[in-house]
């Protein structure tokens, strides 16, 4: 099980997670029972573990797979900002992202 401590060895998040991503833009993805969610670097849960797959934050947005298997983006509040209708979409860089849609 995984958790988070700071440099003073203070526990930020208890080791209750199956997996944790590294911090990126002040956020960490965590996995529980094959689903993913996000927390901030203070251990506050931003989204529950409801996504089948997630990626790190880039330019304030994180790619997430919704249960219907389409990919969308959430912001750092966990709110949907780009609807999940992409078959594939890459991270934003310089304000642009490559996308692939269903035909």
Backbone as JSON, one array per atom type, in Angstrom:
{
  "sequence": "XXXXXXXXXXXXXXXXXXXXXXXXXXXXXXXXXXXXXXXXXXXXXXXXXXXXXXXXXXXXXXXXXXXXXXXXXXXXXXXXXXXXXXXXXXXXXXXXXXXXXXX",
  "N": [[0.85, -1.17, 0.0], [0.41, 2.31, -0.62], [1.37, 5.6, 0.39], [1.83, 9.06, 1.37], [4.56, 11.0, 2.48], [6.15, 13.91, 3.91], [9.26, 15.84, 3.76], [9.89, 16.04, 6.42], [9.1, 13.72, 7.43], [6.43, 13.57, 8.07], [3.17, 12.31, 7.92], [1.29, 12.73, 5.08], [-0.65, 11.57, 3.47], [-2.27, 8.68, 4.34], [-0.99, 5.32, 4.03], [-2.88, 3.82, 2.12], [-3.42, 3.29, -0.48], [-3.46, 1.54, -3.57], [-1.79, 2.27, -5.62], [0.24, 5.11, -6.45], [0.76, 7.99, -8.42], [3.57, 10.11, -9.28], [3.98, 13.42, -7.86], [2.62, 16.07, -9.78], [2.28, 19.22, -11.02], [1.19, 19.91, -8.56], [-0.61, 17.89, -7.99], [-1.64, 14.45, -7.5], [-2.21, 11.28, -8.88], [-4.16, 8.57, -7.71], [-4.61, 5.08, -7.11], [-7.16, 2.75, -6.43], [-8.49, -0.39, -6.02], [-8.44, -0.97, -8.84], [-9.4, 1.39, -9.99], [-9.12, 4.94, -10.58], [-8.3, 8.1, -9.07], [-7.84, 11.56, -8.02], [-5.67, 13.45, -5.89], [-4.58, 16.33, -4.01], [-1.31, 17.72, -3.2], [-1.43, 18.02, -0.51], [-2.87, 16.01, 0.44], [-5.6, 16.13, 0.15], [-8.57, 14.86, -1.19], [-9.46, 15.18, -4.49], [-10.88, 14.08, -6.66], [-12.87, 11.2, -6.4], [-11.94, 7.71, -6.63], [-12.88, 6.87, -9.5], [-12.36, 6.55, -12.15], [-11.39, 4.5, -14.91], [-8.84, 4.83, -15.97], [-6.19, 7.21, -15.8], [-4.13, 10.12, -16.49], [-1.17, 12.12, -15.85], [-1.33, 15.6, -14.79], [-1.16, 18.27, -17.13], [-0.52, 21.47, -18.08], [-2.56, 22.31, -16.37], [-4.67, 20.54, -16.77], [-6.02, 17.2, -16.71], [-5.98, 14.12, -18.4], [-8.6, 11.79, -18.54], [-10.15, 8.61, -18.48], [-13.42, 7.79, -19.0], [-16.08, 5.69, -17.68], [-17.52, 4.84, -19.96], [-15.55, 4.49, -21.75], [-14.51, 6.57, -23.27], [-12.34, 9.42, -23.69], [-11.74, 12.3, -21.76], [-11.17, 15.56, -20.27], [-10.29, 16.8, -17.04], [-10.26, 19.54, -14.7], [-8.22, 21.08, -12.08], [-9.97, 21.17, -10.02], [-11.39, 18.96, -10.27], [-13.42, 19.04, -12.02], [-15.24, 18.41, -15.0], [-13.98, 19.56, -18.0], [-13.47, 19.24, -20.68], [-15.44, 17.37, -22.64], [-15.96, 13.74, -22.57], [-15.49, 12.48, -25.4], [-13.58, 11.57, -27.1], [-11.68, 9.17, -28.9], [-8.97, 8.86, -28.71], [-6.7, 11.06, -27.2], [-4.07, 13.28, -26.77], [-1.83, 14.78, -24.3], [-2.08, 18.29, -23.48], [0.11, 20.66, -24.84], [1.67, 23.68, -25.05], [-0.84, 24.75, -25.39], [-2.16, 23.15, -27.24], [-3.55, 20.02, -28.4], [-3.27, 16.74, -29.7], [-5.77, 14.84, -31.33], [-7.94, 11.98, -31.73], [-10.81, 10.74, -33.22], [-13.86, 8.76, -33.07], [-15.03, 7.04, -35.98]],
  "CA": [[0.0, 0.0, 0.0], [1.19, 3.53, -0.8], [0.93, 6.84, 1.01], [2.73, 10.19, 1.11], [5.15, 11.72, 3.6], [6.96, 15.05, 3.49], [10.67, 15.7, 4.13], [9.96, 15.94, 7.89], [8.53, 12.4, 7.68], [5.05, 13.7, 8.51], [2.26, 11.63, 6.99], [0.37, 13.59, 4.34], [-1.74, 10.66, 3.09], [-2.05, 7.35, 4.89], [-0.71, 4.3, 3.01], [-4.09, 3.01, 1.86], [-3.62, 3.29, -1.92], [-2.8, 0.47, -4.32], [-0.75, 2.9, -6.44], [0.26, 6.58, -6.51], [1.66, 8.63, -9.38], [4.4, 11.16, -8.68], [3.32, 14.73, -7.92], [2.79, 16.87, -11.0], [1.44, 20.41, -10.94], [0.5, 19.93, -7.27], [-1.64, 16.84, -7.96], [-1.2, 13.07, -7.62], [-3.24, 10.28, -9.17], [-4.09, 7.41, -6.83], [-5.4, 3.94, -7.54], [-7.77, 1.85, -5.45], [-9.37, -1.41, -6.63], [-8.43, -0.83, -10.3], [-9.95, 2.67, -10.42], [-8.21, 6.04, -10.3], [-8.78, 9.42, -8.69], [-6.77, 12.52, -7.81], [-5.56, 14.21, -4.64], [-3.54, 17.36, -4.08], [-0.11, 17.36, -2.45], [-1.74, 18.12, 0.92], [-3.64, 14.82, 0.76], [-7.03, 16.36, -0.04], [-9.12, 14.15, -2.34], [-10.09, 16.06, -5.48], [-11.89, 13.21, -7.26], [-12.85, 9.83, -5.91], [-11.41, 6.72, -7.59], [-14.02, 6.47, -10.35], [-11.91, 6.48, -13.53], [-10.62, 3.31, -15.24], [-7.46, 5.2, -16.3], [-5.9, 8.64, -15.78], [-2.76, 10.54, -16.77], [-0.74, 13.29, -15.08], [-1.76, 16.94, -15.2], [-0.33, 19.09, -18.03], [-1.16, 22.76, -18.32], [-3.75, 22.43, -15.54], [-5.7, 19.57, -17.13], [-5.63, 15.79, -16.7], [-6.78, 13.21, -19.22], [-9.25, 10.72, -17.78], [-11.05, 7.72, -19.21], [-14.71, 7.62, -18.33], [-16.53, 4.3, -17.79], [-17.95, 4.5, -21.33], [-14.29, 4.28, -22.49], [-14.07, 7.76, -24.02], [-11.38, 10.23, -22.93], [-12.02, 13.72, -21.58], [-10.23, 16.26, -19.39], [-10.78, 17.47, -15.84], [-9.37, 20.57, -14.17], [-7.69, 20.78, -10.75], [-11.09, 21.07, -9.08], [-12.03, 17.7, -10.58], [-14.57, 19.3, -12.87], [-15.11, 18.1, -16.42], [-13.85, 20.77, -18.83], [-13.54, 18.8, -22.07], [-16.27, 16.16, -22.56], [-15.33, 12.48, -22.97], [-15.93, 11.91, -26.66], [-12.42, 11.25, -27.92], [-11.14, 7.82, -28.89], [-7.62, 9.09, -28.18], [-6.28, 12.45, -27.14], [-2.79, 13.41, -26.07], [-1.78, 15.91, -23.39], [-1.9, 19.63, -24.02], [1.41, 21.32, -24.8], [1.57, 24.98, -25.72], [-2.24, 25.02, -25.66], [-2.69, 22.29, -28.3], [-3.54, 18.58, -28.16], [-3.63, 15.88, -30.84], [-6.96, 14.04, -31.02], [-8.46, 10.99, -32.67], [-12.22, 10.52, -32.9], [-14.48, 7.57, -33.67], [-15.63, 7.26, -37.3]],
  "C": [[0.9, 1.24, 0.0], [0.54, 4.7, -0.09], [1.93, 7.93, 0.68], [3.25, 10.72, 2.44], [5.91, 12.91, 3.05], [8.4, 14.85, 3.98], [10.89, 15.64, 5.64], [9.41, 14.6, 8.38], [7.14, 12.46, 8.3], [4.15, 13.05, 7.46], [1.29, 12.64, 6.4], [-0.86, 12.79, 3.93], [-1.38, 9.27, 3.61], [-1.79, 6.34, 3.78], [-1.88, 3.33, 2.81], [-4.34, 2.81, 0.36], [-2.85, 2.15, -2.58], [-1.64, 1.02, -5.14], [-0.89, 4.41, -6.34], [1.19, 7.01, -7.63], [2.52, 9.63, -8.62], [3.65, 12.48, -8.74], [3.63, 15.44, -9.24], [1.78, 18.01, -10.93], [0.61, 20.42, -9.65], [-0.56, 18.86, -7.1], [-0.98, 15.47, -8.08], [-2.39, 12.2, -7.97], [-3.05, 9.13, -8.19], [-5.01, 6.32, -7.36], [-5.89, 3.12, -6.37], [-8.69, 0.9, -6.21], [-9.54, -1.2, -8.13], [-9.13, 0.4, -10.84], [-9.05, 3.78, -9.92], [-8.95, 7.32, -9.93], [-7.59, 10.34, -8.51], [-6.85, 13.12, -6.41], [-4.54, 15.31, -4.87], [-2.38, 16.95, -3.19], [-0.26, 17.57, -0.94], [-2.56, 16.91, 1.38], [-5.14, 14.98, 0.64], [-7.51, 15.65, -1.3], [-9.85, 15.15, -3.23], [-11.18, 15.3, -6.23], [-11.77, 11.84, -6.62], [-12.27, 8.92, -6.99], [-12.57, 6.16, -8.4], [-13.61, 6.23, -11.8], [-11.13, 5.19, -13.79], [-9.14, 3.6, -15.53], [-7.33, 6.71, -16.27], [-4.44, 8.87, -16.16], [-2.44, 11.76, -15.92], [-1.34, 14.58, -15.63], [-0.7, 17.58, -16.09], [-1.12, 20.35, -18.31], [-2.51, 22.86, -17.59], [-4.87, 21.46, -15.82], [-5.15, 18.15, -17.07], [-6.57, 15.01, -17.6], [-7.34, 12.12, -18.32], [-10.13, 9.9, -18.71], [-12.31, 7.57, -18.38], [-15.17, 6.17, -18.52], [-17.0, 3.89, -19.18], [-16.78, 4.4, -22.29], [-13.86, 5.44, -23.37], [-13.2, 8.6, -23.09], [-11.81, 11.69, -22.92], [-10.96, 14.33, -20.68], [-10.95, 16.85, -18.2], [-9.77, 18.54, -15.43], [-8.93, 20.19, -12.75], [-8.75, 20.81, -9.66], [-11.82, 19.75, -9.26], [-13.23, 17.85, -11.48], [-14.27, 18.99, -14.33], [-15.03, 19.39, -17.21], [-13.84, 20.45, -20.32], [-14.26, 17.45, -22.05], [-15.57, 14.91, -23.08], [-15.89, 11.91, -24.27], [-14.79, 11.6, -27.61], [-12.04, 9.78, -27.77], [-9.73, 7.86, -28.31], [-7.35, 10.58, -28.22], [-4.99, 12.48, -26.34], [-2.83, 14.64, -25.18], [-1.62, 17.23, -24.13], [-0.47, 20.1, -23.82], [1.28, 22.58, -25.63], [0.14, 25.24, -26.17], [-2.88, 24.15, -26.73], [-2.61, 20.82, -27.9], [-3.92, 17.85, -29.44], [-4.8, 15.01, -30.44], [-7.26, 13.04, -32.12], [-9.9, 10.72, -32.25], [-12.71, 9.24, -33.56], [-15.03, 7.96, -35.05], [-16.74, 6.29, -37.52]]
}
